[in-house]
Amino acid sequence: MVCDECSSDTDEKTVEKLQEQINTAKKYIEHVIGTIKRDGHLGTIQTDWILPDLEKALAAIGGDDD
């Protein structure tokens, strides 16, 4: 069945692209959390109010499992 093979290939590519996007998001969130914990701010913005939300977001997408 050619159609099933095409669908399966498309699904694999979609999953790979989504996983790549999740990994990129995790890297950025981890970087921001690290910066906040190290410096206590992000640029000129006080960030103590957002740190718990960033940590929850990171946990929701899989945390630091690299």
All heavy atoms as TSV, in Angstrom:
chain	resi	resn	atom	element	x	y	z
A	1	MET	N	N	0.830	-1.184	0.000
A	1	MET	CA	C	0.000	0.000	0.000
A	1	MET	C	C	0.880	1.254	0.000
A	1	MET	O	O	1.470	1.604	0.997
A	1	MET	CB	C	-0.894	0.031	1.232
A	1	MET	CG	C	-1.833	-1.084	1.415
A	1	MET	SD	S	-3.444	-0.321	1.376
A	1	MET	CE	C	-4.372	-1.639	0.739
A	2	VAL	N	N	0.929	1.899	-1.078
A	2	VAL	CA	C	1.756	3.086	-1.227
A	2	VAL	C	C	1.247	4.213	-0.342
A	2	VAL	O	O	2.037	4.913	0.297
A	2	VAL	CB	C	1.814	3.529	-2.709
A	2	VAL	CG1	C	2.566	4.826	-2.836
A	2	VAL	CG2	C	2.444	2.430	-3.561
A	3	CYS	N	N	-0.038	4.403	-0.227
A	3	CYS	CA	C	-0.596	5.489	0.587
A	3	CYS	C	C	-0.237	5.326	2.054
A	3	CYS	O	O	0.094	6.307	2.724
A	3	CYS	CB	C	-2.114	5.559	0.428
A	3	CYS	SG	S	-2.609	6.140	-1.194
A	4	ASP	N	N	-0.296	4.109	2.571
A	4	ASP	CA	C	0.072	3.873	3.969
A	4	ASP	C	C	1.540	4.186	4.210
A	4	ASP	O	O	1.911	4.745	5.234
A	4	ASP	CB	C	-0.223	2.423	4.369
A	4	ASP	CG	C	-1.705	2.170	4.526
A	4	ASP	OD1	O	-2.457	3.152	4.673
A	4	ASP	OD2	O	-2.110	0.983	4.486
A	5	GLU	N	N	2.401	3.824	3.251
A	5	GLU	CA	C	3.824	4.114	3.384
A	5	GLU	C	C	4.066	5.618	3.395
A	5	GLU	O	O	4.859	6.113	4.190
A	5	GLU	CB	C	4.607	3.455	2.252
A	5	GLU	CG	C	4.670	1.944	2.364
A	5	GLU	CD	C	5.328	1.298	1.155
A	5	GLU	OE1	O	5.926	2.026	0.339
A	5	GLU	OE2	O	5.226	0.066	1.030
A	6	CYS	N	N	3.392	6.356	2.524
A	6	CYS	CA	C	3.550	7.817	2.480
A	6	CYS	C	C	3.073	8.446	3.782
A	6	CYS	O	O	3.720	9.342	4.317
A	6	CYS	CB	C	2.761	8.405	1.314
A	6	CYS	SG	S	3.433	7.977	-0.299
A	7	SER	N	N	1.963	7.969	4.284
A	7	SER	CA	C	1.421	8.496	5.530
A	7	SER	C	C	2.372	8.232	6.687
A	7	SER	O	O	2.620	9.098	7.519
A	7	SER	CB	C	0.057	7.865	5.813
A	7	SER	OG	O	-0.438	8.334	7.042
A	8	SER	N	N	2.930	7.040	6.728
A	8	SER	CA	C	3.860	6.674	7.790
A	8	SER	C	C	5.110	7.543	7.730
A	8	SER	O	O	5.611	8.004	8.748
A	8	SER	CB	C	4.233	5.198	7.673
A	8	SER	OG	O	5.177	4.866	8.661
A	9	ASP	N	N	5.607	7.779	6.514
A	9	ASP	CA	C	6.790	8.616	6.325
A	9	ASP	C	C	6.510	10.049	6.769
A	9	ASP	O	O	7.328	10.676	7.436
A	9	ASP	CB	C	7.218	8.581	4.859
A	9	ASP	CG	C	8.553	9.268	4.626
A	9	ASP	OD1	O	9.480	9.023	5.423
A	9	ASP	OD2	O	8.659	10.030	3.651
A	10	THR	N	N	5.334	10.556	6.434
A	10	THR	CA	C	4.937	11.901	6.838
A	10	THR	C	C	4.816	11.993	8.351
A	10	THR	O	O	5.276	12.961	8.957
A	10	THR	CB	C	3.603	12.295	6.173
A	10	THR	OG1	O	3.767	12.247	4.753
A	10	THR	CG2	C	3.172	13.678	6.577
A	11	ASP	N	N	4.212	10.983	8.962
A	11	ASP	CA	C	4.081	10.971	10.421
A	11	ASP	C	C	5.452	10.975	11.091
A	11	ASP	O	O	5.663	11.686	12.065
A	11	ASP	CB	C	3.285	9.748	10.884
A	11	ASP	CG	C	1.806	9.845	10.522
A	11	ASP	OD1	O	1.349	10.951	10.193
A	11	ASP	OD2	O	1.128	8.800	10.575
A	12	GLU	N	N	6.391	10.185	10.562
A	12	GLU	CA	C	7.742	10.149	11.120
A	12	GLU	C	C	8.406	11.508	11.023
A	12	GLU	O	O	9.039	11.966	11.969
A	12	GLU	CB	C	8.600	9.117	10.373
A	12	GLU	CG	C	8.720	7.802	11.085
A	12	GLU	CD	C	9.656	6.857	10.356
A	12	GLU	OE1	O	10.830	7.229	10.133
A	12	GLU	OE2	O	9.197	5.767	10.023
A	13	LYS	N	N	8.284	12.155	9.876
A	13	LYS	CA	C	8.881	13.478	9.677
A	13	LYS	C	C	8.248	14.499	10.618
A	13	LYS	O	O	8.935	15.357	11.158
A	13	LYS	CB	C	8.743	13.922	8.224
A	13	LYS	CG	C	9.637	13.153	7.286
A	13	LYS	CD	C	9.452	13.590	5.859
A	13	LYS	CE	C	10.322	12.755	4.936
A	13	LYS	NZ	N	10.150	13.113	3.534
A	14	THR	N	N	6.932	14.401	10.803
A	14	THR	CA	C	6.238	15.312	11.717
A	14	THR	C	C	6.720	15.112	13.138
A	14	THR	O	O	7.001	16.085	13.843
A	14	THR	CB	C	4.712	15.086	11.636
A	14	THR	OG1	O	4.287	15.335	10.297
A	14	THR	CG2	C	3.968	16.000	12.578
A	15	VAL	N	N	6.853	13.865	13.556
A	15	VAL	CA	C	7.325	13.564	14.909
A	15	VAL	C	C	8.754	14.072	15.090
A	15	VAL	O	O	9.083	14.678	16.111
A	15	VAL	CB	C	7.244	12.048	15.204
A	15	VAL	CG1	C	7.987	11.689	16.474
A	15	VAL	CG2	C	5.790	11.607	15.289
A	16	GLU	N	N	9.605	13.850	14.094
A	16	GLU	CA	C	10.992	14.323	14.171
A	16	GLU	C	C	11.044	15.849	14.288
A	16	GLU	O	O	11.813	16.391	15.085
A	16	GLU	CB	C	11.778	13.868	12.944
A	16	GLU	CG	C	12.105	12.392	12.950
A	16	GLU	CD	C	12.796	11.946	11.666
A	16	GLU	OE1	O	13.277	12.806	10.902
A	16	GLU	OE2	O	12.842	10.729	11.440
A	17	LYS	N	N	10.225	16.539	13.493
A	17	LYS	CA	C	10.211	18.005	13.532
A	17	LYS	C	C	9.708	18.506	14.890
A	17	LYS	O	O	10.276	19.429	15.468
A	17	LYS	CB	C	9.343	18.560	12.407
A	17	LYS	CG	C	9.358	20.072	12.353
A	17	LYS	CD	C	8.719	20.585	11.099
A	17	LYS	CE	C	8.697	22.084	11.087
A	17	LYS	NZ	N	9.772	22.669	10.335
A	18	LEU	N	N	8.657	17.878	15.406
A	18	LEU	CA	C	8.138	18.270	16.720
A	18	LEU	C	C	9.169	18.016	17.817
A	18	LEU	O	O	9.348	18.843	18.711
A	18	LEU	CB	C	6.836	17.534	17.022
A	18	LEU	CG	C	5.627	17.958	16.197
A	18	LEU	CD1	C	4.464	17.010	16.443
A	18	LEU	CD2	C	5.234	19.392	16.513
A	19	GLN	N	N	9.868	16.872	17.749
A	19	GLN	CA	C	10.891	16.575	18.748
A	19	GLN	C	C	12.024	17.594	18.681
A	19	GLN	O	O	12.541	18.030	19.711
A	19	GLN	CB	C	11.446	15.160	18.555
A	19	GLN	CG	C	12.379	14.733	19.677
A	19	GLN	CD	C	11.703	14.730	21.035
A	19	GLN	OE1	O	10.652	14.141	21.203
A	19	GLN	NE2	N	12.299	15.400	22.001
A	20	GLU	N	N	12.395	17.995	17.487
A	20	GLU	CA	C	13.431	19.008	17.305
A	20	GLU	C	C	12.992	20.342	17.923
A	20	GLU	O	O	13.774	21.019	18.592
A	20	GLU	CB	C	13.700	19.177	15.810
A	20	GLU	CG	C	14.890	20.022	15.477
A	20	GLU	CD	C	15.142	20.048	13.976
A	20	GLU	OE1	O	15.225	18.961	13.366
A	20	GLU	OE2	O	15.238	21.165	13.427
A	21	GLN	N	N	11.727	20.701	17.721
A	21	GLN	CA	C	11.206	21.943	18.290
A	21	GLN	C	C	11.165	21.877	19.819
A	21	GLN	O	O	11.498	22.858	20.499
A	21	GLN	CB	C	9.813	22.245	17.741
A	21	GLN	CG	C	9.823	22.620	16.277
A	21	GLN	CD	C	8.428	22.730	15.688
A	21	GLN	OE1	O	7.481	22.133	16.178
A	21	GLN	NE2	N	8.318	23.490	14.604
A	22	ILE	N	N	10.785	20.723	20.362
A	22	ILE	CA	C	10.772	20.548	21.819
A	22	ILE	C	C	12.182	20.669	22.369
A	22	ILE	O	O	12.407	21.342	23.385
A	22	ILE	CB	C	10.144	19.193	22.202
A	22	ILE	CG1	C	8.631	19.228	21.957
A	22	ILE	CG2	C	10.435	18.834	23.656
A	22	ILE	CD1	C	7.959	17.870	22.062
A	23	ASN	N	N	13.146	20.031	21.715
A	23	ASN	CA	C	14.533	20.096	22.182
A	23	ASN	C	C	15.059	21.523	22.152
A	23	ASN	O	O	15.761	21.952	23.071
A	23	ASN	CB	C	15.421	19.177	21.349
A	23	ASN	CG	C	15.146	17.719	21.604
A	23	ASN	OD1	O	14.566	17.340	22.618
A	23	ASN	ND2	N	15.547	16.868	20.677
A	24	THR	N	N	14.707	22.279	21.117
A	24	THR	CA	C	15.122	23.677	21.029
A	24	THR	C	C	14.491	24.494	22.152
A	24	THR	O	O	15.173	25.289	22.809
A	24	THR	CB	C	14.731	24.266	19.656
A	24	THR	OG1	O	15.399	23.522	18.638
A	24	THR	CG2	C	15.109	25.736	19.554
A	25	ALA	N	N	13.203	24.283	22.401
A	25	ALA	CA	C	12.516	24.996	23.485
A	25	ALA	C	C	13.170	24.673	24.829
A	25	ALA	O	O	13.387	25.574	25.650
A	25	ALA	CB	C	11.038	24.636	23.514
A	26	LYS	N	N	13.498	23.397	25.053
A	26	LYS	CA	C	14.133	22.996	26.308
A	26	LYS	C	C	15.464	23.715	26.501
A	26	LYS	O	O	15.748	24.217	27.591
A	26	LYS	CB	C	14.363	21.481	26.324
A	26	LYS	CG	C	13.104	20.686	26.576
A	26	LYS	CD	C	13.263	19.210	26.358
A	26	LYS	CE	C	14.403	18.553	27.058
A	26	LYS	NZ	N	14.410	17.092	26.921
A	27	LYS	N	N	16.258	23.806	25.442
A	27	LYS	CA	C	17.567	24.475	25.539
A	27	LYS	C	C	17.399	25.943	25.926
A	27	LYS	O	O	18.122	26.456	26.775
A	27	LYS	CB	C	18.332	24.350	24.219
A	27	LYS	CG	C	18.870	22.972	23.976
A	27	LYS	CD	C	19.582	22.896	22.641
A	27	LYS	CE	C	19.959	21.458	22.325
A	27	LYS	NZ	N	20.567	21.325	21.006
A	28	TYR	N	N	16.451	26.630	25.276
A	28	TYR	CA	C	16.230	28.039	25.584
A	28	TYR	C	C	15.704	28.230	27.010
A	28	TYR	O	O	16.152	29.128	27.724
A	28	TYR	CB	C	15.281	28.687	24.572
A	28	TYR	CG	C	15.952	29.019	23.271
A	28	TYR	CD1	C	15.604	28.354	22.100
A	28	TYR	CD2	C	16.942	29.993	23.199
A	28	TYR	CE1	C	16.230	28.649	20.903
A	28	TYR	CE2	C	17.570	30.296	21.998
A	28	TYR	CZ	C	17.210	29.623	20.857
A	28	TYR	OH	O	17.830	29.911	19.675
A	29	ILE	N	N	14.767	27.397	27.429
A	29	ILE	CA	C	14.222	27.506	28.783
A	29	ILE	C	C	15.319	27.223	29.805
A	29	ILE	O	O	15.446	27.940	30.805
A	29	ILE	CB	C	13.022	26.571	28.983
A	29	ILE	CG1	C	11.831	27.038	28.122
A	29	ILE	CG2	C	12.605	26.510	30.452
A	29	ILE	CD1	C	10.676	26.050	28.065
A	30	GLU	N	N	16.131	26.182	29.568
A	30	GLU	CA	C	17.227	25.867	30.482
A	30	GLU	C	C	18.217	27.029	30.570
A	30	GLU	O	O	18.710	27.366	31.647
A	30	GLU	CB	C	17.944	24.594	30.026
A	30	GLU	CG	C	17.123	23.345	30.254
A	30	GLU	CD	C	17.682	22.121	29.537
A	30	GLU	OE1	O	18.597	22.260	28.691
A	30	GLU	OE2	O	17.172	21.015	29.815
A	31	HIS	N	N	18.496	27.663	29.437
A	31	HIS	CA	C	19.412	28.814	29.419
A	31	HIS	C	C	18.849	29.977	30.234
A	31	HIS	O	O	19.555	30.581	31.045
A	31	HIS	CB	C	19.670	29.260	27.979
A	31	HIS	CG	C	20.487	30.499	27.883
A	31	HIS	ND1	N	21.836	30.516	28.125
A	31	HIS	CD2	C	20.134	31.772	27.597
A	31	HIS	CE1	C	22.288	31.750	27.991
A	31	HIS	NE2	N	21.272	32.534	27.667
A	32	VAL	N	N	17.574	30.277	30.040
A	32	VAL	CA	C	16.943	31.380	30.765
A	32	VAL	C	C	16.915	31.083	32.265
A	32	VAL	O	O	17.254	31.945	33.083
A	32	VAL	CB	C	15.520	31.664	30.223
A	32	VAL	CG1	C	14.776	32.640	31.117
A	32	VAL	CG2	C	15.590	32.197	28.796
A	33	ILE	N	N	16.549	29.851	32.643
A	33	ILE	CA	C	16.534	29.475	34.064
A	33	ILE	C	C	17.933	29.619	34.658
A	33	ILE	O	O	18.100	30.175	35.744
A	33	ILE	CB	C	16.000	28.044	34.247
A	33	ILE	CG1	C	14.494	27.998	33.974
A	33	ILE	CG2	C	16.288	27.526	35.661
A	33	ILE	CD1	C	13.920	26.585	33.931
A	34	GLY	N	N	18.935	29.124	33.946
A	34	GLY	CA	C	20.308	29.233	34.429
A	34	GLY	C	C	20.751	30.676	34.618
A	34	GLY	O	O	21.384	31.021	35.619
A	35	THR	N	N	20.403	31.529	33.661
A	35	THR	CA	C	20.753	32.949	33.751
A	35	THR	C	C	20.071	33.602	34.947
A	35	THR	O	O	20.694	34.345	35.702
A	35	THR	CB	C	20.369	33.685	32.451
A	35	THR	OG1	O	21.084	33.100	31.364
A	35	THR	CG2	C	20.707	35.168	32.539
A	36	ILE	N	N	18.796	33.311	35.131
A	36	ILE	CA	C	18.037	33.894	36.243
A	36	ILE	C	C	18.627	33.438	37.578
A	36	ILE	O	O	18.829	34.242	38.489
A	36	ILE	CB	C	16.545	33.529	36.155
A	36	ILE	CG1	C	15.899	34.223	34.954
A	36	ILE	CG2	C	15.810	33.904	37.438
A	36	ILE	CD1	C	14.505	33.723	34.629
A	37	LYS	N	N	18.910	32.141	37.693
A	37	LYS	CA	C	19.456	31.630	38.958
A	37	LYS	C	C	20.839	32.197	39.239
A	37	LYS	O	O	21.190	32.461	40.386
A	37	LYS	CB	C	19.492	30.101	38.936
A	37	LYS	CG	C	18.116	29.488	39.098
A	37	LYS	CD	C	18.194	27.979	39.176
A	37	LYS	CE	C	16.826	27.396	39.479
A	37	LYS	NZ	N	16.889	25.933	39.603
A	38	ARG	N	N	21.625	32.380	38.207
A	38	ARG	CA	C	22.977	32.904	38.377
A	38	ARG	C	C	22.972	34.408	38.673
A	38	ARG	O	O	23.651	34.886	39.577
A	38	ARG	CB	C	23.813	32.616	37.128
A	38	ARG	CG	C	25.268	33.064	37.257
A	38	ARG	CD	C	26.058	32.903	35.962
A	38	ARG	NE	N	25.553	33.838	34.960
A	38	ARG	CZ	C	25.059	33.476	33.780
A	38	ARG	NH1	N	24.978	32.212	33.442
A	38	ARG	NH2	N	24.640	34.387	32.928
A	39	ASP	N	N	22.207	35.172	37.896
A	39	ASP	CA	C	22.262	36.631	37.967
A	39	ASP	C	C	21.132	37.257	38.773
A	39	ASP	O	O	21.231	38.420	39.159
A	39	ASP	CB	C	22.230	37.226	36.557
A	39	ASP	CG	C	23.408	36.784	35.699
A	39	ASP	OD1	O	24.407	36.289	36.266
A	39	ASP	OD2	O	23.321	36.915	34.473
A	40	GLY	N	N	20.029	36.528	38.959
A	40	GLY	CA	C	18.882	37.078	39.664
A	40	GLY	C	C	18.008	37.952	38.792
A	40	GLY	O	O	17.020	38.516	39.255
A	41	HIS	N	N	18.358	38.068	37.521
A	41	HIS	CA	C	17.572	38.868	36.577
A	41	HIS	C	C	17.910	38.425	35.173
A	41	HIS	O	O	18.833	37.646	34.955
A	41	HIS	CB	C	17.856	40.368	36.747
A	41	HIS	CG	C	19.297	40.717	36.550
A	41	HIS	ND1	N	19.829	40.969	35.310
A	41	HIS	CD2	C	20.320	40.817	37.427
A	41	HIS	CE1	C	21.127	41.230	35.446
A	41	HIS	NE2	N	21.444	41.140	36.722
A	42	LEU	N	N	17.165	38.922	34.228
A	42	LEU	CA	C	17.404	38.653	32.818
A	42	LEU	C	C	17.505	40.002	32.139
A	42	LEU	O	O	16.495	40.662	31.902
A	42	LEU	CB	C	16.255	37.818	32.244
A	42	LEU	CG	C	16.447	37.209	30.858
A	42	LEU	CD1	C	17.649	36.278	30.836
A	42	LEU	CD2	C	15.202	36.440	30.444
A	43	GLY	N	N	18.710	40.424	31.890
A	43	GLY	CA	C	18.919	41.778	31.382
A	43	GLY	C	C	18.537	42.772	32.460
A	43	GLY	O	O	19.004	42.684	33.582
A	44	THR	N	N	17.654	43.679	32.141
A	44	THR	CA	C	17.207	44.675	33.116
A	44	THR	C	C	15.876	44.296	33.742
A	44	THR	O	O	15.279	45.088	34.467
A	44	THR	CB	C	17.074	46.055	32.443
A	44	THR	OG1	O	16.133	45.955	31.372
A	44	THR	CG2	C	18.404	46.540	31.925
A	45	ILE	N	N	15.402	43.096	33.476
A	45	ILE	CA	C	14.098	42.655	33.960
A	45	ILE	C	C	14.263	41.778	35.198
A	45	ILE	O	O	14.995	40.793	35.168
A	45	ILE	CB	C	13.355	41.851	32.867
A	45	ILE	CG1	C	13.204	42.687	31.596
A	45	ILE	CG2	C	12.004	41.364	33.371
A	45	ILE	CD1	C	12.759	41.874	30.393
A	46	GLN	N	N	13.613	42.126	36.287
A	46	GLN	CA	C	13.569	41.263	37.461
A	46	GLN	C	C	12.682	40.076	37.120
A	46	GLN	O	O	11.591	40.245	36.581
A	46	GLN	CB	C	13.027	42.005	38.681
A	46	GLN	CG	C	14.026	42.939	39.314
A	46	GLN	CD	C	15.296	42.230	39.756
A	46	GLN	OE1	O	16.357	42.533	39.250
A	46	GLN	NE2	N	15.200	41.309	40.673
A	47	THR	N	N	13.120	38.886	37.449
A	47	THR	CA	C	12.436	37.693	36.945
A	47	THR	C	C	12.028	36.707	38.028
A	47	THR	O	O	11.631	35.591	37.702
A	47	THR	CB	C	13.344	36.975	35.946
A	47	THR	OG1	O	14.615	36.786	36.551
A	47	THR	CG2	C	13.502	37.765	34.672
A	48	ASP	N	N	12.081	37.094	39.289
A	48	ASP	CA	C	11.728	36.151	40.348
A	48	ASP	C	C	10.294	35.651	40.201
A	48	ASP	O	O	9.977	34.533	40.578
A	48	ASP	CB	C	11.948	36.749	41.731
A	48	ASP	CG	C	11.235	38.071	41.927
A	48	ASP	OD1	O	11.008	38.781	40.931
A	48	ASP	OD2	O	10.920	38.386	43.081
A	49	TRP	N	N	9.434	36.429	39.599
A	49	TRP	CA	C	8.040	36.055	39.419
A	49	TRP	C	C	7.843	35.017	38.323
A	49	TRP	O	O	6.859	34.283	38.313
A	49	TRP	CB	C	7.195	37.295	39.097
A	49	TRP	CG	C	7.686	38.024	37.881
A	49	TRP	CD1	C	8.644	38.999	37.836
A	49	TRP	CD2	C	7.278	37.818	36.533
A	49	TRP	NE1	N	8.864	39.410	36.548
A	49	TRP	CE2	C	8.029	38.706	35.721
A	49	TRP	CE3	C	6.360	36.982	35.928
A	49	TRP	CZ2	C	7.893	38.767	34.339
A	49	TRP	CZ3	C	6.222	37.041	34.538
A	49	TRP	CH2	C	6.980	37.931	33.772
A	50	ILE	N	N	8.780	34.903	37.369
A	50	ILE	CA	C	8.588	33.988	36.245
A	50	ILE	C	C	9.346	32.672	36.401
A	50	ILE	O	O	9.020	31.682	35.758
A	50	ILE	CB	C	8.964	34.667	34.912
A	50	ILE	CG1	C	8.366	33.903	33.738
A	50	ILE	CG2	C	10.459	34.812	34.764
A	50	ILE	CD1	C	8.465	34.602	32.410
A	51	LEU	N	N	10.337	32.629	37.273
A	51	LEU	CA	C	11.155	31.429	37.424
A	51	LEU	C	C	10.335	30.170	37.705
A	51	LEU	O	O	10.540	29.149	37.039
A	51	LEU	CB	C	12.228	31.642	38.492
A	51	LEU	CG	C	13.233	30.511	38.671
A	51	LEU	CD1	C	13.969	30.218	37.371
A	51	LEU	CD2	C	14.222	30.867	39.768
A	52	PRO	N	N	9.382	30.191	38.645
A	52	PRO	CA	C	8.590	28.980	38.878
A	52	PRO	C	C	7.820	28.513	37.633
A	52	PRO	O	O	7.708	27.308	37.382
A	52	PRO	CB	C	7.620	29.385	39.992
A	52	PRO	CG	C	8.272	30.535	40.670
A	52	PRO	CD	C	9.031	31.255	39.595
A	53	ASP	N	N	7.320	29.449	36.844
A	53	ASP	CA	C	6.589	29.086	35.627
A	53	ASP	C	C	7.520	28.461	34.591
A	53	ASP	O	O	7.150	27.514	33.905
A	53	ASP	CB	C	5.890	30.301	35.031
A	53	ASP	CG	C	4.745	30.791	35.902
A	53	ASP	OD1	O	4.130	29.957	36.588
A	53	ASP	OD2	O	4.467	31.999	35.895
A	54	LEU	N	N	8.732	28.986	34.475
A	54	LEU	CA	C	9.703	28.407	33.545
A	54	LEU	C	C	10.078	26.993	33.968
A	54	LEU	O	O	10.184	26.089	33.130
A	54	LEU	CB	C	10.957	29.280	33.473
A	54	LEU	CG	C	10.812	30.604	32.742
A	54	LEU	CD1	C	12.044	31.470	32.973
A	54	LEU	CD2	C	10.591	30.376	31.262
A	55	GLU	N	N	10.261	26.792	35.266
A	55	GLU	CA	C	10.603	25.464	35.763
A	55	GLU	C	C	9.465	24.477	35.524
A	55	GLU	O	O	9.701	23.322	35.152
A	55	GLU	CB	C	10.993	25.535	37.236
A	55	GLU	CG	C	12.308	26.256	37.430
A	55	GLU	CD	C	12.667	26.529	38.874
A	55	GLU	OE1	O	11.746	26.718	39.707
A	55	GLU	OE2	O	13.870	26.546	39.170
A	56	LYS	N	N	8.229	24.920	35.687
A	56	LYS	CA	C	7.075	24.065	35.406
A	56	LYS	C	C	6.993	23.731	33.912
A	56	LYS	O	O	6.700	22.597	33.541
A	56	LYS	CB	C	5.776	24.746	35.845
A	56	LYS	CG	C	5.579	24.770	37.333
A	56	LYS	CD	C	4.292	25.510	37.680
A	56	LYS	CE	C	4.171	25.767	39.161
A	56	LYS	NZ	N	3.024	26.614	39.483
A	57	ALA	N	N	7.247	24.713	33.070
A	57	ALA	CA	C	7.209	24.486	31.618
A	57	ALA	C	C	8.280	23.480	31.223
A	57	ALA	O	O	8.025	22.569	30.432
A	57	ALA	CB	C	7.414	25.802	30.881
A	58	LEU	N	N	9.468	23.613	31.778
A	58	LEU	CA	C	10.539	22.679	31.475
A	58	LEU	C	C	10.183	21.276	31.927
A	58	LEU	O	O	10.376	20.305	31.185
A	58	LEU	CB	C	11.850	23.147	32.131
A	58	LEU	CG	C	13.076	22.317	31.814
A	58	LEU	CD1	C	13.352	22.295	30.318
A	58	LEU	CD2	C	14.268	22.860	32.568
A	59	ALA	N	N	9.627	21.149	33.094
A	59	ALA	CA	C	9.214	19.834	33.605
A	59	ALA	C	C	8.123	19.228	32.706
A	59	ALA	O	O	8.126	18.017	32.446
A	59	ALA	CB	C	8.720	19.955	35.032
A	60	ALA	N	N	7.229	20.055	32.214
A	60	ALA	CA	C	6.125	19.572	31.379
A	60	ALA	C	C	6.595	19.016	30.043
A	60	ALA	O	O	5.977	18.105	29.492
A	60	ALA	CB	C	5.104	20.680	31.163
A	61	ILE	N	N	7.704	19.541	29.531
A	61	ILE	CA	C	8.202	19.052	28.236
A	61	ILE	C	C	9.347	18.065	28.392
A	61	ILE	O	O	9.964	17.688	27.427
A	61	ILE	CB	C	8.598	20.194	27.284
A	61	ILE	CG1	C	9.714	21.043	27.861
A	61	ILE	CG2	C	7.398	21.019	26.914
A	61	ILE	CD1	C	10.263	22.083	26.877
A	62	GLY	N	N	9.616	17.664	29.607
A	62	GLY	CA	C	10.585	16.588	29.775
A	62	GLY	C	C	11.805	16.930	30.576
A	62	GLY	O	O	12.644	16.082	30.786
A	63	GLY	N	N	11.952	18.165	30.989
A	63	GLY	CA	C	13.077	18.524	31.846
A	63	GLY	C	C	14.414	18.338	31.162
A	63	GLY	O	O	14.519	18.254	29.959
A	64	ASP	N	N	15.449	18.249	31.964
A	64	ASP	CA	C	16.821	18.129	31.472
A	64	ASP	C	C	17.201	16.659	31.413
A	64	ASP	O	O	17.716	16.113	32.373
A	64	ASP	CB	C	17.762	18.909	32.400
A	64	ASP	CG	C	19.177	18.944	31.865
A	64	ASP	OD1	O	19.397	18.539	30.715
A	64	ASP	OD2	O	20.078	19.367	32.619
A	65	ASP	N	N	16.952	16.016	30.288
A	65	ASP	CA	C	17.239	14.598	30.166
A	65	ASP	C	C	18.303	14.288	29.126
A	65	ASP	O	O	18.411	13.186	28.655
A	65	ASP	CB	C	15.967	13.805	29.869
A	65	ASP	CG	C	15.250	14.280	28.619
A	65	ASP	OD1	O	15.855	14.983	27.800
A	65	ASP	OD2	O	14.077	13.924	28.459
A	66	ASP	N	N	19.084	15.304	28.748
A	66	ASP	CA	C	20.134	15.093	27.744
A	66	ASP	C	C	21.305	14.359	28.286
A	66	ASP	O	O	21.776	14.400	29.298
A	66	ASP	CB	C	20.605	16.438	27.157
A	66	ASP	CG	C	19.515	17.063	26.281
A	66	ASP	OD1	O	18.740	16.299	25.711
A	66	ASP	OD2	O	19.474	18.297	26.187
